[in-house]
Amino acid sequence: MIRERTLAGLASARRRGQLLGRRKGLSKAGEQKARIGESLYKEGKYSVEQIARELHISKTTLYKYLRQRGVEIGASVEISVTTT
């Protein structure tokens, strides 16, 4: 009975045009942490674990923020070696 009423309420809300679920995007605080995390990650001075600890977020969240900002993760720098 509870399930039926819940589904009926959700259907009614959709008919009225209400958006359901979590809002897309980040909060202002999340956006700020994403920017800081991106700059620290690009510097390459700190490990992902250190950055996450400093921002008080998990490593998974940091990676999510980096992907959302279009940062290439784990990109290794190619070094060209010439032999003579």
N, CA, C and O atoms as a MOPAC input file, in Angstrom:
PM7 MOZYME 1SCF
protein

 N      0.81900 1    -1.19100 1     0.00000 1
 C      0.00000 1     0.00000 1     0.00000 1
 C      0.87300 1     1.27000 1     0.00000 1
 O      0.58300 1     2.23600 1    -0.70600 1
 N      1.93300 1     1.24700 1     0.79600 1
 C      2.83000 1     2.39900 1     0.84100 1
 C      3.46900 1     2.60900 1    -0.53200 1
 O      3.58600 1     3.73500 1    -1.01500 1
 N      3.88100 1     1.48800 1    -1.15300 1
 C      4.51000 1     1.56800 1    -2.47400 1
 C      3.54600 1     2.16800 1    -3.48800 1
 O      3.94300 1     3.01700 1    -4.28700 1
 N      2.31600 1     1.75200 1    -3.47100 1
 C      1.31700 1     2.26900 1    -4.40900 1
 C      1.11700 1     3.77100 1    -4.23300 1
 O      1.05200 1     4.51700 1    -5.21000 1
 N      1.02100 1     4.20100 1    -2.99200 1
 C      0.82900 1     5.63000 1    -2.72700 1
 C      2.05200 1     6.45000 1    -3.14600 1
 O      1.92400 1     7.55300 1    -3.67800 1
 N      3.24200 1     5.88900 1    -2.89600 1
 C      4.46400 1     6.58000 1    -3.29600 1
 C      4.51900 1     6.73400 1    -4.80800 1
 O      4.79600 1     7.82200 1    -5.31100 1
 N      4.25700 1     5.65700 1    -5.53300 1
 C      4.27600 1     5.71300 1    -6.99200 1
 C      3.21700 1     6.67300 1    -7.52800 1
 O      3.45700 1     7.39000 1    -8.49900 1
 N      2.04800 1     6.68200 1    -6.89300 1
 C      0.98800 1     7.60400 1    -7.31600 1
 C      1.42700 1     9.05600 1    -7.09100 1
 O      1.16800 1     9.91900 1    -7.92900 1
 N      2.07700 1     9.31700 1    -5.98500 1
 C      2.56900 1    10.66000 1    -5.68900 1
 C      3.63800 1    11.10300 1    -6.67200 1
 O      3.64800 1    12.25400 1    -7.11000 1
 N      4.53900 1    10.19000 1    -7.02000 1
 C      5.57200 1    10.50400 1    -8.00100 1
 C      4.97100 1    10.78000 1    -9.37600 1
 O      5.38700 1    11.70900 1   -10.06700 1
 N      4.00400 1     9.98100 1    -9.76200 1
 C      3.33900 1    10.18100 1   -11.05300 1
 C      2.61500 1    11.52300 1   -11.07700 1
 O      2.64000 1    12.22900 1   -12.08500 1
 N      1.97800 1    11.86800 1    -9.98000 1
 C      1.28000 1    13.15000 1    -9.88700 1
 C      2.25300 1    14.31700 1   -10.00000 1
 O      1.96300 1    15.31000 1   -10.66700 1
 N      3.40000 1    14.19700 1    -9.35300 1
 C      4.41100 1    15.25300 1    -9.40700 1
 C      4.94100 1    15.41300 1   -10.82800 1
 O      5.16100 1    16.53400 1   -11.28700 1
 N      5.14800 1    14.29500 1   -11.52500 1
 C      5.62400 1    14.37000 1   -12.90900 1
 C      4.59200 1    15.06100 1   -13.80000 1
 O      4.95500 1    15.85900 1   -14.66400 1
 N      3.31500 1    14.76000 1   -13.59500 1
 C      2.24900 1    15.38800 1   -14.39100 1
 C      2.22300 1    16.90200 1   -14.16700 1
 O      1.90700 1    17.66400 1   -15.08000 1
 N      2.55800 1    17.33100 1   -12.94600 1
 C      2.58500 1    18.76100 1   -12.64500 1
 C      3.86700 1    19.42600 1   -13.14200 1
 O      4.01900 1    20.64400 1   -13.04000 1
 N      4.79900 1    18.61700 1   -13.68400 1
 C      6.02700 1    19.16300 1   -14.24400 1
 C      7.14600 1    19.36800 1   -13.24900 1
 O      8.12600 1    20.04800 1   -13.55300 1
 N      7.02200 1    18.79700 1   -12.07600 1
 C      8.08600 1    18.94700 1   -11.07900 1
 C      9.26500 1    18.06300 1   -11.43000 1
 O      9.09700 1    16.94500 1   -11.91700 1
 N     10.46700 1    18.57900 1   -11.17500 1
 C     11.67500 1    17.80300 1   -11.38700 1
 C     11.91500 1    16.93700 1   -10.15900 1
 O     11.81000 1    17.40300 1    -9.02400 1
 N     12.23200 1    15.69300 1   -10.39800 1
 C     12.45200 1    14.76100 1    -9.29600 1
 C     13.92500 1    14.36600 1    -9.24000 1
 O     14.60000 1    14.32000 1   -10.26900 1
 N     14.40900 1    14.08700 1    -8.06000 1
 C     15.77300 1    13.61600 1    -7.89200 1
 C     16.73600 1    14.73100 1    -7.52800 1
 O     16.35700 1    15.88700 1    -7.34100 1
 N     17.98400 1    14.33700 1    -7.43700 1
 C     19.04500 1    15.25500 1    -7.05000 1
 C     19.34900 1    16.22900 1    -8.18600 1
 O     19.27200 1    15.86000 1    -9.35800 1
 N     19.68700 1    17.44300 1    -7.85100 1
 C     20.05000 1    18.43700 1    -8.84800 1
 C     21.38200 1    18.07600 1    -9.48700 1
 O     22.25700 1    17.50200 1    -8.83800 1
 N     21.52600 1    18.41100 1   -10.73600 1
 C     22.76100 1    18.14100 1   -11.46600 1
 C     23.80000 1    19.19900 1   -11.10000 1
 O     23.45900 1    20.33700 1   -10.77500 1
 N     25.05800 1    18.80800 1   -11.15900 1
 C     26.13600 1    19.75000 1   -10.91300 1
 C     26.61400 1    19.73900 1    -9.47600 1
 O     26.20100 1    18.91100 1    -8.66400 1
 N     27.49000 1    20.67600 1    -9.18800 1
 C     28.10400 1    20.76400 1    -7.86300 1
 C     27.60800 1    21.98800 1    -7.11000 1
 O     27.17500 1    22.97600 1    -7.70400 1
 N     27.68200 1    21.89700 1    -5.80600 1
 C     27.40500 1    23.06500 1    -4.97700 1
 C     28.57500 1    24.03800 1    -5.12300 1
 O     29.59500 1    23.70400 1    -5.72500 1
 N     28.42500 1    25.22400 1    -4.57800 1
 C     29.51200 1    26.20400 1    -4.65400 1
 C     30.75200 1    25.69600 1    -3.93400 1
 O     31.87200 1    25.87900 1    -4.41100 1
 N     30.55100 1    25.05900 1    -2.78800 1
 C     31.68700 1    24.51500 1    -2.04000 1
 C     32.35500 1    23.39100 1    -2.82700 1
 O     33.58200 1    23.29500 1    -2.85400 1
 N     31.56300 1    22.55000 1    -3.46000 1
 C     32.10800 1    21.46400 1    -4.27400 1
 C     32.86600 1    21.98800 1    -5.47300 1
 O     33.91900 1    21.45700 1    -5.82500 1
 N     32.34200 1    23.02500 1    -6.10500 1
 C     33.01000 1    23.63000 1    -7.25500 1
 C     34.35500 1    24.21900 1    -6.84700 1
 O     35.33900 1    24.10100 1    -7.57700 1
 N     34.39100 1    24.85200 1    -5.68300 1
 C     35.63900 1    25.43000 1    -5.18500 1
 C     36.66600 1    24.33200 1    -4.90200 1
 O     37.83600 1    24.46800 1    -5.25900 1
 N     36.23100 1    23.24900 1    -4.26400 1
 C     37.14300 1    22.14000 1    -3.98600 1
 C     37.63400 1    21.51300 1    -5.28300 1
 O     38.78800 1    21.09400 1    -5.37300 1
 N     36.76500 1    21.44700 1    -6.28900 1
 C     37.16200 1    20.88600 1    -7.57700 1
 C     38.25300 1    21.73500 1    -8.22700 1
 O     39.21200 1    21.19700 1    -8.78000 1
 N     38.10800 1    23.05700 1    -8.16300 1
 C     39.12000 1    23.94600 1    -8.74400 1
 C     40.45300 1    23.81300 1    -8.02300 1
 O     41.50600 1    23.73900 1    -8.65700 1
 N     40.40500 1    23.78300 1    -6.69500 1
 C     41.62900 1    23.65300 1    -5.89900 1
 C     42.28000 1    22.29900 1    -6.17100 1
 O     43.49200 1    22.20800 1    -6.36900 1
 N     41.46400 1    21.25700 1    -6.17700 1
 C     41.98000 1    19.91500 1    -6.44500 1
 C     42.62400 1    19.81900 1    -7.81600 1
 O     43.66600 1    19.18300 1    -7.97400 1
 N     42.00200 1    20.45200 1    -8.81500 1
 C     42.55800 1    20.44000 1   -10.16700 1
 C     43.93100 1    21.10900 1   -10.19600 1
 O     44.87100 1    20.57300 1   -10.78200 1
 N     44.04600 1    22.27500 1    -9.56500 1
 C     45.32600 1    22.98500 1    -9.60700 1
 C     46.41200 1    22.19900 1    -8.86800 1
 O     47.54800 1    22.12800 1    -9.33500 1
 N     46.07200 1    21.61300 1    -7.72500 1
 C     47.06000 1    20.82100 1    -6.98500 1
 C     47.46300 1    19.57400 1    -7.76400 1
 O     48.63100 1    19.18600 1    -7.76600 1
 N     46.49800 1    18.95400 1    -8.41900 1
 C     46.77700 1    17.74000 1    -9.19500 1
 C     47.68400 1    18.06300 1   -10.38200 1
 O     48.60900 1    17.30900 1   -10.68600 1
 N     47.41700 1    19.18200 1   -11.04600 1
 C     48.21700 1    19.56400 1   -12.21300 1
 C     49.63700 1    19.96500 1   -11.82800 1
 O     50.56400 1    19.79300 1   -12.62000 1
 N     49.81600 1    20.50100 1   -10.61700 1
 C     51.16100 1    20.85200 1   -10.15800 1
 C     52.04000 1    19.61500 1   -10.06700 1
 O     53.23300 1    19.66600 1   -10.36500 1
 N     51.44300 1    18.51000 1    -9.65500 1
 C     52.17900 1    17.25600 1    -9.56200 1
 C     53.04800 1    17.12400 1    -8.32700 1
 O     53.82600 1    16.17500 1    -8.22600 1
 N     52.93900 1    18.03900 1    -7.39600 1
 C     53.76500 1    17.99500 1    -6.18700 1
 C     53.18100 1    17.07900 1    -5.11400 1
 O     53.90900 1    16.57600 1    -4.25800 1
 N     51.87800 1    16.86700 1    -5.16000 1
 C     51.20100 1    16.10900 1    -4.10900 1
 C     50.53000 1    14.87700 1    -4.70300 1
 O     50.11400 1    14.87600 1    -5.86100 1
 N     50.43300 1    13.83900 1    -3.89600 1
 C     49.73100 1    12.63900 1    -4.33400 1
 C     48.22400 1    12.87700 1    -4.24700 1
 O     47.76400 1    13.81100 1    -3.59000 1
 N     47.48300 1    12.02900 1    -4.91200 1
 C     46.02700 1    12.12900 1    -4.88500 1
 C     45.52700 1    11.96900 1    -3.45300 1
 O     44.59500 1    12.65300 1    -3.03000 1
 N     46.14300 1    11.07300 1    -2.72700 1
 C     45.74700 1    10.85500 1    -1.33300 1
 C     45.96800 1    12.11000 1    -0.48800 1
 O     45.12900 1    12.45600 1     0.34400 1
 N     47.08800 1    12.78600 1    -0.69900 1
 C     47.37700 1    14.00900 1     0.06000 1
 C     46.39200 1    15.12800 1    -0.29900 1
 O     45.92200 1    15.85200 1     0.57900 1
 N     46.08700 1    15.26300 1    -1.58000 1
 C     45.13700 1    16.29500 1    -2.01400 1
 C     43.76500 1    16.02800 1    -1.41400 1
 O     43.11700 1    16.93900 1    -0.89800 1
 N     43.32600 1    14.77700 1    -1.48300 1
 C     42.00700 1    14.41900 1    -0.95400 1
 C     41.94300 1    14.67200 1     0.55000 1
 O     40.94300 1    15.18300 1     1.05600 1
 N     42.99600 1    14.31700 1     1.25400 1
 C     43.02600 1    14.52300 1     2.70500 1
 C     42.96000 1    16.01700 1     3.03300 1
 O     42.26000 1    16.42700 1     3.95900 1
 N     43.69500 1    16.82000 1     2.26700 1
 C     43.71900 1    18.26400 1     2.51100 1
 C     42.35900 1    18.90500 1     2.25000 1
 O     41.96700 1    19.83700 1     2.95200 1
 N     41.63900 1    18.41100 1     1.24500 1
 C     40.32900 1    18.96700 1     0.89600 1
 C     39.18200 1    18.31800 1     1.68500 1
 O     38.02700 1    18.72200 1     1.55400 1
 N     39.50700 1    17.32200 1     2.49300 1
 C     38.51400 1    16.59600 1     3.30000 1
 C     37.47300 1    15.91500 1     2.41700 1
 O     36.27400 1    15.97500 1     2.68900 1
 N     37.95400 1    15.26600 1     1.35500 1
 C     37.09000 1    14.48300 1     0.47200 1
 C     37.77500 1    13.14500 1     0.22400 1
 O     38.95400 1    12.98000 1     0.53600 1
 N     37.04300 1    12.19900 1    -0.33100 1
 C     37.64000 1    10.90400 1    -0.64700 1
 C     38.39200 1    10.99400 1    -1.97100 1
 O     38.19900 1    11.92900 1    -2.74800 1
 N     39.25700 1    10.00000 1    -2.21700 1
 C     39.98100 1     9.96400 1    -3.47900 1
 C     38.99700 1     9.79300 1    -4.64000 1
 O     39.19300 1    10.36400 1    -5.71300 1
 N     37.95300 1     9.01300 1    -4.42400 1
 C     36.93900 1     8.80700 1    -5.45700 1
 C     36.27200 1    10.12400 1    -5.83700 1
 O     36.05700 1    10.39700 1    -7.01700 1
 N     35.95000 1    10.92900 1    -4.84700 1
 C     35.32400 1    12.23200 1    -5.11100 1
 C     36.28800 1    13.14000 1    -5.85100 1
 O     35.87600 1    13.86100 1    -6.76000 1
 N     37.55200 1    13.12100 1    -5.48400 1
 C     38.55200 1    13.93900 1    -6.18000 1
 C     38.63200 1    13.53500 1    -7.64300 1
 O     38.64800 1    14.39400 1    -8.52400 1
 N     38.68300 1    12.23300 1    -7.91100 1
 C     38.72800 1    11.77100 1    -9.29300 1
 C     37.46200 1    12.18400 1   -10.05100 1
 O     37.53100 1    12.54000 1   -11.22700 1
 N     36.31800 1    12.13600 1    -9.38500 1
 C     35.06900 1    12.56500 1   -10.01600 1
 C     35.13400 1    14.04000 1   -10.38400 1
 O     34.73400 1    14.42900 1   -11.48200 1
 N     35.63500 1    14.85900 1    -9.47100 1
 C     35.78700 1    16.29100 1    -9.73400 1
 C     36.73400 1    16.52700 1   -10.91200 1
 O     36.45400 1    17.35700 1   -11.77700 1
 N     37.85000 1    15.80100 1   -10.94700 1
 C     38.82100 1    15.98000 1   -12.02200 1
 C     38.22600 1    15.59100 1   -13.37400 1
 O     38.41200 1    16.29800 1   -14.36400 1
 N     37.51000 1    14.46700 1   -13.41400 1
 C     36.86400 1    14.05600 1   -14.67000 1
 C     35.84600 1    15.08500 1   -15.12000 1
 O     35.75100 1    15.39600 1   -16.30800 1
 N     35.08700 1    15.61100 1   -14.17500 1
 C     34.05500 1    16.59400 1   -14.50600 1
 C     34.68900 1    17.87200 1   -15.08300 1
 O     34.08300 1    18.53700 1   -15.92400 1
 N     35.87600 1    18.20500 1   -14.64400 1
 C     36.55600 1    19.40800 1   -15.12400 1
 C     37.39600 1    19.13500 1   -16.37000 1
 O     38.05000 1    20.04100 1   -16.88400 1
 N     37.38300 1    17.89600 1   -16.85700 1
 C     38.07800 1    17.56200 1   -18.09600 1
 C     39.57000 1    17.35400 1   -17.95100 1
 O     40.31100 1    17.47800 1   -18.92700 1
 N     40.01700 1    17.04400 1   -16.76100 1
 C     41.44200 1    16.82000 1   -16.51400 1
 C     41.78300 1    15.38900 1   -16.89500 1
 O     41.08400 1    14.45100 1   -16.51400 1
 N     42.86400 1    15.22900 1   -17.65000 1
 C     43.31000 1    13.89000 1   -18.02000 1
 C     43.97500 1    13.26200 1   -16.79700 1
 O     44.91800 1    13.82000 1   -16.23500 1
 N     43.48400 1    12.11800 1   -16.40000 1
 C     43.95600 1    11.46400 1   -15.17600 1
 C     44.99500 1    10.41300 1   -15.53100 1
 O     44.80900 1     9.61500 1   -16.45000 1
 N     46.09100 1    10.43000 1   -14.78400 1
 C     47.12900 1     9.42100 1   -14.96700 1
 C     47.94600 1     9.60700 1   -16.22400 1
 O     48.59700 1     8.67000 1   -16.68700 1
 N     47.92000 1    10.79600 1   -16.77900 1
 C     48.69700 1    11.04200 1   -17.99700 1
 C     50.17900 1    11.04400 1   -17.64600 1
 O     50.64000 1    11.82000 1   -16.81000 1
 N     50.89500 1    10.17100 1   -18.29600 1
 C     52.33400 1    10.13900 1   -18.03000 1
 C     53.03600 1    11.03600 1   -19.03500 1
 O     52.61000 1    11.17900 1   -20.18100 1
 N     54.09500 1    11.61700 1   -18.58400 1
 C     54.87400 1    12.50500 1   -19.42900 1
 C     55.84400 1    11.65000 1   -20.22300 1
 O     56.61000 1    10.87400 1   -19.65100 1
 N     55.81000 1    11.79200 1   -21.54300 1
 C     56.72200 1    11.01700 1   -22.38300 1
 C     58.05600 1    11.72900 1   -22.47400 1
 O     58.12300 1    12.93500 1   -22.71400 1
 N     59.10700 1    10.96700 1   -22.28000 1
 C     60.45200 1    11.51400 1   -22.35700 1
 C     61.11000 1    10.88800 1   -23.57300 1
 O     61.19800 1     9.66600 1   -23.68800 1
 N     61.56700 1    11.73300 1   -24.47000 1
 C     62.22600 1    11.19400 1   -25.66000 1
 C     63.70100 1    11.03600 1   -25.36700 1
 O     64.35600 1    11.94600 1   -24.85900 1
 N     64.20600 1     9.87200 1   -25.69600 1
 C     65.60800 1     9.55000 1   -25.46300 1
 C     66.25400 1     9.33900 1   -26.81400 1
 O     65.79200 1     8.53500 1   -27.62400 1
 N     67.30500 1    10.05600 1   -27.03900 1
 C     68.04200 1     9.87500 1   -28.30000 1
 C     69.37400 1     9.21600 1   -27.99300 1
 O     70.08800 1     9.60800 1   -27.07000 1
 N     69.68800 1     8.21400 1   -28.78100 1
 C     70.97100 1     7.53900 1   -28.59400 1
 C     71.84700 1     7.82800 1   -29.79700 1
 O     71.35000 1     7.99000 1   -30.91200 1
 N     73.11400 1     7.89000 1   -29.57700 1
 C     74.04000 1     8.16700 1   -30.68400 1
 C     74.94700 1     7.01400 1   -30.93700 1
 O     75.78900 1     7.07600 1   -31.83200 1

